[in-house]
Amino acid sequence: MRTLLFLALAFTNLCMSPSPSQWVQIRTAYRTALSNNNHVNTFETACKSHSQTDAVANAYYATALALRARASIFPTTKLSLANQAETHLNAAATSQPQNLEIRFLRYSFEYGTPAFLNMKKNMSVDKPLAIKFAKSPSPIKDIAVKFFQKCTDLSETEKRDIK
């Protein structure tokens, strides 16, 4: 009986959206993984268990896959991981089309992919929402602002408006 109760509780935890403290952990792991490839696995683990039930967690999981692709030295692994990231990001955006955080994560992923991979399909629709995200309060606002300051897709006026 205890085993069944434990399994039921474990399953319930897996199916729930991340708690506020788990969101802090996910976003902190994201922040660290952006600049340190040694932390990508920690980031991936932080969001993977929630990626099936929470669209934003799924977008972060996709971002972890994209960071793994960036770090890989094998072209076939890079392509496989990038394809998986694209699939997860598109699913997240379809699930929550007005979610600005998801749109920023997908835009930044697509921006960073080489054109020959044909993964820049949503940039024009995501760009205004991603910019809106960079202007709104968010725990990762500084990352979005920094990204857009370096982004060649934005005019100088658009960059000034984001600061």
ABEGO torsion letter per residue (X at the ends): XAAAAAAAAAAAAAABBBBAAAAAAAAAAAAAAAABAAAAAAAAAAAAAAAAABAAAAAAAAAAAAAAAAABABAAAAAAAAAAAAAAAAAAAAABAABAAAAAAAAAAAAABBAAAGAAAAAAAAAAAAAAAAABBBAAAAAAAAAAAABAABBAAAAAAAX
